[in-house]
Structures are given as C-alpha cells and as structure tokens.
Amino acid sequence: MNELAIARALHVIGVVIWIGGVSMATTAALPALRCGVFGADRLAAFQAFERRFVWQARGAVVLVGLSGLFMVMKMDLWARFSEPDFWWMHAMVGLWLVFAIVLFIAEPLVLHRCFNVWAKRDPDAAFAALHRAHIVLLVLGLVTVFGAVAGSHGWSPV
C-alpha cells in the first residue's frame, strides 16, 4: 500500500502545480499582461512567463497522467468508467487529455506560431481570447478537482 500512498501524493502534487499554474496565469499574469503592467511589449512579457512555466506544466501533466494510470491499474478501477456516479473519473481523464494535447502537440506545433502572429497584429484581441480560454480551462479544472475530491470521499450529486 505504500506505493499507492506515494502515487496519490505525487498525483496531488502534480495537480497542485498544474491547476495552480492555470489559476495564477488566469487570475494574475494574464490580467496584468492585458493591462500592460509588464511593459508595452505584452508578447515578450507573455513569452517570458510561458518559457519559465511551460516545462513545469508539462512535467506536472506527465506526473498526473502516470500516477493516475498507476492507481487505476493497481486498484483495478477500470469498472468505475462505466458507472455514472464516477463521472469525475471521466472528467479527470478528459481534462488531462485536453492539457496533454495542448501542451505537447497544439502549443508547440501550431498555437505558439499562430498566437505570436495574432498578438503582433492585434494584441488586444489575442490576449483577450487567450484569457477567455484560460478562464474556461480554470473552471473545468476546478470543477474536476472538486468532483474528484468530493467523489473519492463518497459524495454523489445524484
């Protein structure tokens, strides 16, 4: 059972770093960037933040995925994915999949290039859209964390 306790602790640490980073970006960094607090070159300021955090986010997402898969396999929880009361299991996997695709595929291959062009052409619109996307991701993340913690402790909305 020690390995399950360690896996759960690593899972929580990964979620704290990951969703905490989304929260910080959504509620502090992006609003400050949009107002020009970090200078007139909002794109350069954004890239400075992103460059420093993207590897933390990627590492956290990998840690969460591996530890989550380990726990599902070790405790043989596959049947939960067929039970509506465990909707939060689907939410965790779905949110993880969205972030994994964004952080490892979409962002480095497409979004980075497209956003830079857009931010140079129309920074107000680009940063407003980026902020809105982060708000959606934060809300999804918080609902998922709430559901997973409450659900794993016996709460059911039905």
Summary of the structure (lengths in Angstrom):
residues: 158
radius of gyration: 17.6
end to end distance: 31.0
largest distance: 55.0
contacts: 429
relative contact order: 0.14
helix: 89%
strand: 0%
